[in-house]
């Protein structure tokens, strides 16, 4: 929508604006959720590699 005063909008235009805002908010929530899941996956993989490295070093220390 172009630059209009909200007071001059009719019910249909207000409804359209509300739907557009709700859709934008939902899209941003989905993007944030997807980004946070991606970050958690990366952190999980890094943590797993650290644990594996520690276990290997403990095994090598004990076995020699």
C-alpha positions as CSV (number, residue, x, y, z in Angstrom):
1,X,0.0,0.0,0.0
2,X,1.1,3.5,-0.7
3,X,1.5,6.3,1.8
4,X,-2.1,6.8,3.0
5,X,-3.5,7.9,6.3
6,X,-4.9,5.0,8.3
7,X,-8.0,7.1,9.0
8,X,-8.9,7.3,5.4
9,X,-8.8,3.6,4.7
10,X,-12.0,1.7,4.3
11,X,-12.7,-1.7,6.0
12,X,-11.5,-3.7,3.0
13,X,-8.1,-1.9,2.8
14,X,-7.7,-2.2,6.6
15,X,-8.4,-5.9,6.4
16,X,-5.9,-6.2,3.5
17,X,-3.3,-4.3,5.5
18,X,-3.9,-6.5,8.6
19,X,-3.5,-9.7,6.6
20,X,-0.3,-8.4,5.0
21,X,1.2,-7.5,8.4
22,X,0.2,-10.9,9.9
23,X,1.7,-12.7,6.9
24,X,5.0,-10.7,7.3
25,X,5.1,-11.5,11.0
26,X,4.6,-15.2,10.4
27,X,7.3,-15.3,7.7
28,X,9.8,-13.6,10.0
29,X,8.9,-16.1,12.8
30,X,9.5,-19.0,10.4
31,X,12.8,-17.6,9.3
32,X,14.0,-17.1,12.8
33,X,12.9,-20.6,13.8
34,X,14.7,-22.1,10.8
35,X,17.9,-20.1,11.6
36,X,17.9,-21.1,15.2
37,X,17.5,-24.8,14.3
38,X,20.4,-24.5,11.9
39,X,22.6,-22.9,14.6
40,X,21.6,-25.6,17.1
41,X,22.5,-28.3,14.6
42,X,25.9,-26.8,14.0
43,X,26.5,-26.5,17.8
44,X,25.4,-30.1,18.3
45,X,27.8,-31.3,15.7
46,X,30.7,-29.3,17.2
47,X,29.8,-30.6,20.6
48,X,29.7,-34.2,19.4
49,X,33.2,-33.9,17.8
50,X,34.6,-32.4,21.0
51,X,33.2,-35.3,23.0
52,X,34.5,-37.8,20.5
53,X,38.0,-36.2,20.6
54,X,38.0,-36.3,24.4
55,X,37.0,-40.0,24.4
56,X,39.7,-40.9,21.9
57,X,42.3,-39.1,24.0
58,X,41.2,-40.8,27.2
59,X,41.3,-44.2,25.4
60,X,44.8,-43.6,24.0
61,X,46.0,-42.4,27.5
62,X,44.6,-45.5,29.2
63,X,45.7,-48.0,26.6
64,X,49.3,-47.0,26.6
